[in-house]
Amino acid sequence: MDENNSSFRHGERAAKLSVIVLLALSVSKGIVALFSGSVALLADSVHSFADIFSSVAVWVGMKLIQKKPSERFPYGYYRAETFALLIVSVTIIASGGLILKEAIDKLSEPGEILFPILVLIVAALSGLSSHYLGRNKRRVGSAIGSQSLVSEGQHSGVDVYASLLVFIGVFFSSLGFPIAEVLAGLAIGAYVIKVGIGFGKDAIFALMDVSLSPDRVTEIKRLAEGVQGIVGVHELRFRKSGPVAFGEMHIDVQKDLPLEKAHQISSEVEERIRKQFKDIESITIHMGVSHKKKIKIGIPILEDKGLESDASLHFGSAPFFAFIEVEGGQIKNVYVKVNEEAKLARKKGITVAHFLTNEKVDVVIAGSLGEGPFHVLRDSLIEIYHLPESVQIGEVIHLINQNMLDKMTSPVEMHERENDALE
């Protein structure tokens, strides 16, 4: 929040500077327009005067959103910025209407412009000032995620073209084509109204809780799905609130997941998303248990005979591993891989555990499991079941479908199994 406030203060200063410069421009253009009789410059002056109210609205909006959330406004005052954008759009449309009216009134009788050189100088200075203000507001607005400041910057960019039209119109008017200056006024007015309607549309959509762009929501879902332990991501809802966004999503995790691990997963999801998208203020994550329709099971085996292969009670030194994909209790696919790690002299169990993790198995069935590989598999959220005896893997699938295998909740070394058998 403090980091956001620091950014919003930059936005406040940019809006404040805009008010001061626009006030000076509006007064100077208005005075010169009245003395010269230039309808285009008068239209531009009216436009600049309306811009003052727009910049004041943005300035006030920037100031309000720096206030901390309160009991009555628990989500903060961010929408003050959206209201500012709405005021900006209304004033822009109104100024465009005034410009059009003035130009239409002069259309039938375009008058001569007095002091055309002075008008040209003022129009040129106005264009340069608008260019500087536009760049500054767009830069600061993009940096802090303020749509109203970015819109104000774009509006100032429009002012550059407005001043250019004034310059061209007055120039041709001084050459004996007075209608050119009136046509410039008409063009400025029409374009200003078009810009104002666009800004108004953005503000109304934001006030109606419009979602973020589909591309951003897709990227957010992809980031969440990349967190280990998440089985599914759905019901993503994100809404804009001024320069920030709020969101919520549902994530599914495997059943029997420890509460501490579930909280860790939730925190990692939020951290990844907020690191990628700085304008997301907070995310509410709802967590549910997934019942996966399709699971992959890894079983150590003695030989490659498909479903008739005998399971091995030795985890790290088993010559092969069978991988069985089961959906709805039915076997959909079986494939076997050689256990290259069985040749290792040390830490073969841990290496095999990483091999199974890379195969993206959901379940491992083993006769014995040392402490190292047990924790590697558990930390990867892989379920581990006891293999009671060496049987064919087809029978193993039957046992797990009938819930007849016990979960392994702690490491079981082979010598412990042998001692249990002797007792």
C-alpha positions in Angstrom: 0.0 0.0 0.0 2.9 2.4 0.9 4.6 1.6 -2.4 1.3 2.4 -4.2 0.9 5.7 -2.4 4.4 6.8 -3.4 3.5 6.0 -7.0 0.2 7.8 -6.8 1.9 10.9 -5.4 3.9 11.0 -8.7 0.6 11.0 -10.5 -0.8 13.7 -8.3 2.2 15.9 -9.2 1.8 15.3 -12.9 -1.9 16.3 -12.7 -1.0 19.4 -10.7 1.6 20.5 -13.2 -1.0 19.9 -16.0 -3.5 22.2 -14.3 -1.0 25.1 -14.0 0.2 24.8 -17.6 -3.3 24.4 -19.0 -4.6 27.5 -17.1 -1.8 29.6 -18.6 -2.5 28.2 -22.1 -6.3 28.7 -21.8 -6.0 32.3 -20.7 -3.4 33.2 -23.3 -5.3 31.5 -26.2 -8.6 33.0 -25.1 -7.2 36.6 -25.0 -5.5 36.3 -28.4 -8.6 34.6 -29.9 -10.9 37.4 -28.8 -8.6 40.1 -30.2 -7.8 38.2 -33.4 -11.3 36.8 -34.2 -9.9 33.3 -34.7 -12.7 30.8 -34.3 -10.2 27.9 -34.3 -8.0 29.4 -31.6 -11.1 30.2 -29.6 -12.3 26.6 -29.9 -8.9 25.5 -28.8 -9.1 27.9 -25.8 -12.5 26.5 -24.8 -11.0 23.0 -25.1 -8.0 23.9 -22.9 -10.3 25.4 -20.3 -12.3 22.2 -20.2 -9.0 20.3 -19.9 -8.4 22.2 -16.6 -11.4 20.6 -15.0 -10.3 17.2 -16.3 -6.9 17.6 -14.8 -8.4 18.9 -11.5 -10.6 15.8 -11.5 -7.6 13.5 -12.0 -5.6 15.4 -9.4 -8.4 15.0 -6.8 -8.7 11.3 -7.8 -5.0 10.8 -7.4 -5.2 12.4 -3.9 -8.2 10.3 -2.8 -6.8 6.9 -3.8 -3.9 7.5 -1.5 -6.2 7.3 1.5 -5.9 4.0 3.5 -8.9 1.7 3.5 -11.4 2.3 6.2 -14.3 0.5 7.8 -16.8 2.0 5.4 -14.4 1.6 2.4 -12.6 -1.7 3.1 -11.4 -1.9 -0.6 -9.9 1.6 -0.5 -10.8 4.7 -2.5 -9.4 3.5 -5.9 -12.7 4.1 -7.7 -12.2 7.8 -7.1 -9.8 7.6 -10.1 -12.5 6.0 -12.2 -15.0 8.7 -11.3 -12.3 11.2 -12.3 -12.0 9.5 -15.7 -15.8 9.8 -16.1 -15.6 13.5 -15.3 -12.7 13.8 -17.8 -14.9 12.2 -20.5 -17.9 14.4 -19.8 -15.9 17.6 -19.9 -14.1 16.5 -23.1 -17.5 15.8 -24.8 -18.9 19.1 -23.6 -15.9 21.1 -24.8 -16.1 19.3 -28.2 -19.8 20.4 -28.5 -18.9 24.0 -27.7 -16.2 23.9 -30.4 -18.6 22.5 -33.0 -21.3 25.1 -32.2 -18.8 28.0 -32.5 -17.4 26.7 -35.8 -20.9 26.0 -37.3 -22.0 29.6 -36.4 -19.0 30.9 -38.3 -19.4 28.5 -41.2 -21.7 30.8 -43.2 -19.6 34.0 -42.6 -15.9 33.2 -41.9 -14.3 36.4 -40.8 -10.9 37.9 -41.3 -8.2 37.1 -38.7 -6.3 39.9 -37.1 -2.7 39.5 -36.0 -2.3 36.1 -37.7 1.4 35.9 -36.8 0.6 36.2 -33.1 -2.1 33.5 -33.5 0.4 31.2 -35.2 3.0 31.7 -32.4 0.4 31.0 -29.7 -0.8 27.8 -31.6 2.8 26.6 -31.9 3.6 27.2 -28.2 0.3 25.5 -27.3 1.2 22.4 -29.4 4.7 22.1 -27.9 3.3 22.5 -24.3 0.6 19.9 -25.0 3.2 17.5 -26.4 5.3 17.8 -23.2 2.3 17.4 -20.9 1.0 14.4 -22.9 4.3 12.5 -22.7 4.7 13.2 -19.0 1.2 12.1 -18.1 1.3 9.0 -20.2 4.7 8.0 -18.8 3.7 8.5 -15.1 0.2 7.0 -15.7 1.7 3.8 -17.3 4.2 3.5 -14.5 1.6 3.7 -11.7 -1.3 2.0 -13.6 -3.5 5.0 -13.7 -6.0 4.8 -16.5 -7.3 8.3 -15.9 -3.8 9.8 -16.1 -3.0 7.8 -19.2 -6.3 9.0 -20.8 -5.4 12.6 -19.8 -2.0 12.1 -21.5 -3.7 10.8 -24.6 -6.0 13.7 -24.5 -3.1 16.1 -24.3 -1.7 14.3 -27.4 -5.0 15.1 -29.1 -4.4 18.8 -28.1 -1.2 18.7 -30.1 -3.2 17.9 -33.3 -5.8 20.5 -32.3 -3.1 23.2 -32.1 -1.6 21.9 -35.4 -5.1 22.3 -37.1 -5.3 25.8 -35.7 -1.9 26.6 -37.1 -2.8 25.2 -40.5 -6.2 26.8 -40.6 -4.9 30.2 -39.6 -2.0 29.9 -42.1 -4.4 29.2 -45.0 -6.8 31.9 -43.8 -4.0 34.5 -43.9 -3.4 33.4 -47.5 -7.0 34.3 -48.4 -8.9 31.1 -47.5 -10.8 32.0 -44.4 -13.0 28.9 -44.6 -9.9 26.8 -43.8 -9.8 28.1 -40.3 -13.5 27.3 -39.7 -13.1 23.8 -41.1 -10.1 23.3 -38.7 -12.5 24.2 -35.8 -15.1 21.7 -37.0 -12.4 19.0 -37.3 -11.1 19.7 -33.8 -14.6 19.6 -32.3 -15.6 16.3 -33.9 -12.4 14.6 -32.9 -12.6 15.8 -29.3 -16.1 14.4 -29.0 -14.9 11.0 -30.3 -12.1 10.9 -27.8 -14.4 11.9 -24.9 -16.9 9.1 -25.8 -14.0 6.5 -25.7 -12.9 7.7 -22.3 -16.5 7.6 -21.0 -16.9 4.0 -22.2 -13.8 2.9 -20.3 -15.0 4.6 -17.1 -18.5 3.1 -17.3 -17.1 -0.4 -18.0 -14.8 0.0 -14.9 -17.7 1.1 -12.7 -19.7 -1.9 -13.9 -16.8 -4.2 -12.8 -15.6 -5.1 -16.2 -13.2 -8.0 -16.2 -9.5 -7.8 -17.1 -8.7 -8.6 -20.7 -9.1 -12.3 -21.6 -5.4 -12.5 -22.4 -4.4 -11.4 -18.9 -6.9 -13.8 -17.3 -5.5 -16.6 -19.3 -2.0 -15.7 -18.3 -3.1 -15.6 -14.6 -4.6 -19.0 -14.9 -1.4 -20.4 -16.5 0.7 -19.0 -13.6 -1.6 -20.6 -11.0 -1.6 -24.0 -12.8 2.2 -23.9 -12.8 2.3 -24.1 -9.0 3.1 -27.7 -7.8 0.2 -29.3 -6.0 -2.6 -27.6 -7.9 -4.8 -30.0 -9.8 -7.2 -27.4 -11.3 -7.9 -23.7 -11.6 -11.4 -22.3 -12.4 -13.9 -19.5 -11.7 -11.4 -16.7 -12.2 -13.0 -13.3 -11.6 -11.0 -10.1 -11.8 -12.3 -6.5 -11.8 -10.7 -3.1 -12.2 -11.0 -0.5 -9.5 -9.3 2.6 -10.6 -5.6 2.0 -11.2 -5.6 -1.4 -9.5 -7.5 -4.7 -9.8 -9.0 -7.2 -7.3 -9.6 -10.8 -8.0 -10.7 -14.2 -6.8 -10.2 -17.8 -8.0 -10.9 -21.3 -7.1 -8.0 -23.8 -7.0 -8.3 -27.6 -6.5 -5.7 -29.6 -4.6 -5.4 -33.3 -3.9 -7.3 -34.7 -1.0 -5.6 -35.3 2.4 -3.3 -32.4 1.7 -1.9 -31.0 5.0 -3.3 -27.6 6.0 0.2 -26.1 6.2 1.0 -27.3 2.6 -2.3 -26.0 1.3 -1.6 -22.5 2.8 1.9 -22.6 1.3 0.4 -23.4 -2.2 -2.2 -20.5 -1.8 0.6 -18.1 -0.9 2.8 -19.1 -3.8 -0.1 -18.6 -6.3 -0.7 -15.1 -5.0 3.0 -14.3 -5.0 3.5 -15.4 -8.6 0.5 -13.5 -9.9 1.3 -10.2 -8.1 4.9 -10.4 -9.2 3.8 -10.6 -12.8 1.0 -8.1 -12.6 1.9 -5.2 -10.3 -1.5 -3.6 -10.5 -3.3 -6.5 -8.8 -3.9 -5.3 -5.3 -5.3 -8.6 -3.8 -6.5 -12.0 -4.7 -9.0 -14.1 -2.8 -8.2 -17.8 -3.2 -10.9 -20.4 -2.6 -9.5 -23.9 -2.1 -11.3 -27.2 -2.8 -10.4 -30.9 -3.0 -10.0 -32.4 -6.4 -11.2 -35.8 -7.4 -9.0 -36.5 -10.4 -10.6 -38.5 -13.1 -7.3 -39.5 -14.6 -4.2 -40.6 -12.5 -0.8 -42.0 -13.4 0.6 -44.7 -11.2 4.3 -45.7 -10.9 5.2 -49.2 -9.8 8.7 -50.9 -9.6 8.8 -54.1 -11.6 11.1 -57.1 -12.1 10.6 -57.5 -15.9 8.8 -55.9 -18.8 5.7 -58.1 -19.4 3.0 -55.4 -19.5 0.2 -56.0 -16.9 1.6 -59.5 -16.2 4.9 -58.0 -14.9 5.7 -58.9 -11.3 6.0 -55.9 -8.9 9.3 -55.5 -7.2 9.5 -54.9 -3.4 12.8 -53.1 -3.9 12.3 -49.4 -4.9 15.7 -48.0 -6.0 17.2 -51.2 -7.4 14.1 -52.4 -9.4 15.3 -52.9 -13.0 12.1 -51.4 -14.5 9.2 -49.1 -13.7 5.7 -49.5 -15.1 3.5 -46.5 -15.6 -0.2 -47.1 -15.7 -2.7 -44.3 -16.6 -6.1 -45.0 -15.0 -9.3 -43.1 -15.7 -12.6 -43.9 -13.9 -11.1 -47.1 -12.5 -10.2 -48.4 -16.0 -6.6 -48.8 -17.4 -6.2 -46.5 -20.4 -2.5 -46.8 -21.0 0.6 -48.8 -19.8 4.2 -48.2 -20.6 7.5 -49.3 -19.1 10.8 -47.5 -18.7 14.2 -48.9 -17.7 15.4 -47.8 -14.3 18.9 -46.4 -15.3 19.4 -45.3 -11.7 19.5 -48.9 -10.4 23.2 -49.0 -11.4 24.1 -46.2 -9.0 26.2 -47.0 -6.0 24.8 -44.2 -3.8 21.5 -42.3 -3.4 19.8 -44.4 -6.0 16.5 -44.2 -4.1 16.5 -40.3 -4.1 17.5 -40.3 -7.8 14.6 -42.7 -8.7 12.2 -40.5 -6.7 13.2 -37.5 -8.8 12.8 -39.7 -12.0 9.2 -40.5 -11.0 8.5 -36.8 -10.2 9.7 -35.9 -13.7 7.3 -38.5 -15.1 4.5 -36.6 -13.3 3.1 -39.6 -11.5 0.2 -39.0 -9.0 0.7 -42.3 -7.1 3.7 -44.5 -6.3 3.3 -48.1 -5.0 6.4 -49.5 -3.3 7.4 -52.3 -0.9 9.9 -50.3 0.9 11.0 -46.7 0.8 13.9 -44.9 2.5 13.6 -41.6 4.2 15.2 -39.6 1.4 13.0 -40.8 -1.5 9.9 -40.8 0.8 10.3 -37.1 1.5 11.1 -36.3 -2.2 7.8 -37.9 -3.2 5.8 -36.5 -0.4 7.1 -32.9 -1.0 6.1 -33.4 -4.6 2.5 -34.2 -3.4 2.7 -37.8 -4.7 0.6 -40.3 -2.8 2.5 -43.4 -1.7 0.9 -46.8 -1.0 2.4 -50.0 0.6 2.9 -52.9 -1.8 2.2 -55.9 0.6 3.8 -58.6 -1.5 5.2 -59.2 -5.0 2.2 -59.6 -7.2 1.5 -58.8 -10.9 0.8 -55.2 -11.5 -2.7 -55.9 -12.9 -3.6 -57.2 -9.5 -2.0 -54.1 -7.9 -4.4 -51.9 -9.9 -7.3 -54.0 -8.7 -6.2 -53.6 -5.1 -5.9 -49.8 -5.4 -9.3 -49.5 -7.1 -10.9 -51.4 -4.2 -9.1 -49.2 -1.6 -7.3 -52.3 -0.3 -3.8 -50.8 -0.1 -2.6 -48.8 2.9 -1.1 -45.4 2.6 2.6 -45.1 3.5 2.8 -42.3 6.1 6.4 -42.8 7.1 9.6 -44.4 5.5 9.7 -48.2 5.5 13.1 -49.8 5.0 13.4 -53.3 3.6 15.0 -54.7 6.8 11.9 -53.5 8.7 9.7 -55.4 6.4 11.8 -58.5 6.9 11.7 -58.1 10.7 7.9 -57.7 10.6 7.7 -60.9 8.5 9.8 -62.9 11.1 7.6 -61.7 13.9 
